[in-house]
Amino acid sequence: MEKQHQGQQWVPHAEIQAEPAGEGVVRRVMAYSKDAMCVENCFEEGAVGAMHSHPHTQITYVASGRFRFTIGEETREVSAGDTLLKENGVVHGCVCLEKGILVDFFTPMREDFV
């Protein structure tokens, strides 16, 4: 789905349609430019963010819920208020332990999401 809001200063949540991003996960690409992107990911309990890597630095803010994350060789449980740094090329993924929302910030933006 083509995103028409690249470079817009104001991106109301209500105007962004959620898209499937895996079993039990929906994604909204929020504000973004060529240099940075904000993405909201809503997880149902038990949903999996498959292990993967990409050429982007990613910071994840846990807005709600509880997750078991693996970043590289380390696995930890995280919950609301925690942040995680995933450098470009580092393998990472998660399992949702309690329904929640992750907010991801990427630099540069994820062209594969638009």
MINUDREN-576724 format. One record per residue (C-alpha): residue number from 1; chain; x, y, z; residue in one letter. Coordinates in Angstrom, 1 decimal, decimal comma. Layout:
// residues N
num=NUM; chaine=A; px=X; py=Y; pz=Z; residu=A
...
// end
This chain:
// residues 114
num=1; chaine=A; px=0,0; py=0,0; pz=0,0; residu=M
num=2; chaine=A; px=1,5; py=3,3; pz=-1,1; residu=E
num=3; chaine=A; px=1,9; py=5,8; pz=1,8; residu=K
num=4; chaine=A; px=1,0; py=9,3; pz=0,7; residu=Q
num=5; chaine=A; px=2,2; py=11,1; pz=3,9; residu=H
num=6; chaine=A; px=6,0; py=11,1; pz=3,5; residu=Q
num=7; chaine=A; px=7,4; py=14,4; pz=4,7; residu=G
num=8; chaine=A; px=4,1; py=15,6; pz=6,2; residu=Q
num=9; chaine=A; px=4,6; py=17,4; pz=9,6; residu=Q
num=10; chaine=A; px=1,2; py=16,2; pz=11,0; residu=W
num=11; chaine=A; px=0,2; py=12,6; pz=10,7; residu=V
num=12; chaine=A; px=-3,1; py=11,9; pz=12,7; residu=P
num=13; chaine=A; px=-3,3; py=8,3; pz=14,0; residu=H
num=14; chaine=A; px=-7,0; py=8,1; pz=12,9; residu=A
num=15; chaine=A; px=-6,0; py=8,7; pz=9,3; residu=E
num=16; chaine=A; px=-3,5; py=5,9; pz=9,0; residu=I
num=17; chaine=A; px=-5,0; py=2,4; pz=8,1; residu=Q
num=18; chaine=A; px=-3,5; py=-0,5; pz=10,0; residu=A
num=19; chaine=A; px=-1,9; py=-3,3; pz=7,8; residu=E
num=20; chaine=A; px=-1,3; py=-6,9; pz=8,6; residu=P
num=21; chaine=A; px=2,4; py=-7,5; pz=9,5; residu=A
num=22; chaine=A; px=2,2; py=-11,1; pz=10,6; residu=G
num=23; chaine=A; px=-0,1; py=-13,4; pz=12,5; residu=E
num=24; chaine=A; px=-1,6; py=-11,3; pz=15,3; residu=G
num=25; chaine=A; px=0,3; py=-8,1; pz=14,4; residu=V
num=26; chaine=A; px=-0,9; py=-5,0; pz=12,6; residu=V
num=27; chaine=A; px=1,4; py=-2,0; pz=11,6; residu=R
num=28; chaine=A; px=0,8; py=1,7; pz=11,0; residu=R
num=29; chaine=A; px=3,5; py=3,7; pz=9,3; residu=V
num=30; chaine=A; px=3,3; py=7,0; pz=11,0; residu=M
num=31; chaine=A; px=5,4; py=10,1; pz=10,2; residu=A
num=32; chaine=A; px=8,4; py=9,6; pz=8,1; residu=Y
num=33; chaine=A; px=11,0; py=11,2; pz=5,8; residu=S
num=34; chaine=A; px=13,9; py=9,7; pz=3,8; residu=K
num=35; chaine=A; px=16,0; py=9,9; pz=6,9; residu=D
num=36; chaine=A; px=13,7; py=8,6; pz=9,7; residu=A
num=37; chaine=A; px=10,5; py=6,7; pz=10,2; residu=M
num=38; chaine=A; px=8,0; py=6,0; pz=13,1; residu=C
num=39; chaine=A; px=6,0; py=2,8; pz=13,0; residu=V
num=40; chaine=A; px=3,4; py=1,5; pz=15,5; residu=E
num=41; chaine=A; px=3,1; py=-2,2; pz=15,8; residu=N
num=42; chaine=A; px=0,1; py=-3,7; pz=17,7; residu=C
num=43; chaine=A; px=0,6; py=-7,3; pz=19,0; residu=F
num=44; chaine=A; px=-1,9; py=-9,8; pz=20,2; residu=E
num=45; chaine=A; px=-0,7; py=-12,1; pz=23,0; residu=E
num=46; chaine=A; px=1,4; py=-15,0; pz=21,5; residu=G
num=47; chaine=A; px=2,2; py=-13,1; pz=18,3; residu=A
num=48; chaine=A; px=5,8; py=-13,4; pz=17,0; residu=V
num=49; chaine=A; px=8,0; py=-10,8; pz=15,5; residu=G
num=50; chaine=A; px=10,2; py=-13,3; pz=13,5; residu=A
num=51; chaine=A; px=14,0; py=-13,1; pz=13,9; residu=M
num=52; chaine=A; px=15,4; py=-10,8; pz=11,2; residu=H
num=53; chaine=A; px=17,9; py=-8,1; pz=10,4; residu=S
num=54; chaine=A; px=18,0; py=-5,1; pz=8,2; residu=H
num=55; chaine=A; px=20,4; py=-2,2; pz=7,2; residu=P
num=56; chaine=A; px=18,6; py=0,3; pz=9,5; residu=H
num=57; chaine=A; px=19,3; py=1,3; pz=13,1; residu=T
num=58; chaine=A; px=16,1; py=0,7; pz=15,0; residu=Q
num=59; chaine=A; px=15,0; py=2,0; pz=18,4; residu=I
num=60; chaine=A; px=11,9; py=0,3; pz=19,9; residu=T
num=61; chaine=A; px=9,7; py=1,9; pz=22,6; residu=Y
num=62; chaine=A; px=7,4; py=-0,5; pz=24,5; residu=V
num=63; chaine=A; px=4,2; py=1,6; pz=24,8; residu=A
num=64; chaine=A; px=2,3; py=-1,2; pz=26,5; residu=S
num=65; chaine=A; px=2,3; py=-5,0; pz=27,1; residu=G
num=66; chaine=A; px=5,1; py=-7,4; pz=27,8; residu=R
num=67; chaine=A; px=7,5; py=-9,0; pz=25,3; residu=F
num=68; chaine=A; px=10,4; py=-11,4; pz=25,2; residu=R
num=69; chaine=A; px=13,0; py=-9,9; pz=22,9; residu=F
num=70; chaine=A; px=16,2; py=-11,4; pz=21,5; residu=T
num=71; chaine=A; px=18,8; py=-9,0; pz=20,2; residu=I
num=72; chaine=A; px=21,9; py=-10,7; pz=18,9; residu=G
num=73; chaine=A; px=22,8; py=-13,4; pz=21,4; residu=E
num=74; chaine=A; px=20,8; py=-11,9; pz=24,3; residu=E
num=75; chaine=A; px=17,2; py=-12,5; pz=25,3; residu=T
num=76; chaine=A; px=15,3; py=-10,4; pz=27,9; residu=R
num=77; chaine=A; px=11,8; py=-9,7; pz=29,0; residu=E
num=78; chaine=A; px=10,6; py=-6,1; pz=28,5; residu=V
num=79; chaine=A; px=7,5; py=-4,1; pz=29,4; residu=S
num=80; chaine=A; px=5,9; py=-0,6; pz=29,1; residu=A
num=81; chaine=A; px=8,4; py=2,2; pz=29,2; residu=G
num=82; chaine=A; px=11,4; py=0,1; pz=28,1; residu=D
num=83; chaine=A; px=13,5; py=1,0; pz=25,0; residu=T
num=84; chaine=A; px=15,7; py=-1,3; pz=22,9; residu=L
num=85; chaine=A; px=18,4; py=-0,4; pz=20,4; residu=L
num=86; chaine=A; px=19,0; py=-2,6; pz=17,4; residu=K
num=87; chaine=A; px=22,0; py=-1,6; pz=15,4; residu=E
num=88; chaine=A; px=21,9; py=-2,2; pz=11,6; residu=N
num=89; chaine=A; px=22,6; py=-5,8; pz=10,7; residu=G
num=90; chaine=A; px=21,9; py=-7,2; pz=14,2; residu=V
num=91; chaine=A; px=19,5; py=-10,1; pz=14,2; residu=V
num=92; chaine=A; px=16,5; py=-9,5; pz=16,5; residu=H
num=93; chaine=A; px=12,9; py=-10,7; pz=17,1; residu=G
num=94; chaine=A; px=10,2; py=-11,0; pz=19,8; residu=C
num=95; chaine=A; px=7,3; py=-12,9; pz=21,3; residu=V
num=96; chaine=A; px=4,4; py=-11,0; pz=22,7; residu=C
num=97; chaine=A; px=3,7; py=-12,3; pz=26,3; residu=L
num=98; chaine=A; px=0,9; py=-9,8; pz=27,0; residu=E
num=99; chaine=A; px=-1,0; py=-7,9; pz=24,4; residu=K
num=100; chaine=A; px=0,8; py=-4,6; pz=23,6; residu=G
num=101; chaine=A; px=2,1; py=-1,9; pz=21,4; residu=I
num=102; chaine=A; px=5,7; py=-1,3; pz=20,2; residu=L
num=103; chaine=A; px=6,7; py=2,0; pz=18,6; residu=V
num=104; chaine=A; px=9,7; py=1,7; pz=16,3; residu=D
num=105; chaine=A; px=11,9; py=4,4; pz=15,0; residu=F
num=106; chaine=A; px=14,1; py=3,7; pz=12,0; residu=F
num=107; chaine=A; px=17,0; py=5,5; pz=10,4; residu=T
num=108; chaine=A; px=17,0; py=5,7; pz=7,5; residu=P
num=109; chaine=A; px=13,4; py=5,0; pz=6,7; residu=M
num=110; chaine=A; px=12,2; py=1,5; pz=5,7; residu=R
num=111; chaine=A; px=11,5; py=1,7; pz=2,0; residu=E
num=112; chaine=A; px=10,1; py=-1,8; pz=2,2; residu=D
num=113; chaine=A; px=7,3; py=-0,5; pz=4,5; residu=F
num=114; chaine=A; px=6,0; py=1,9; pz=1,9; residu=V
// end
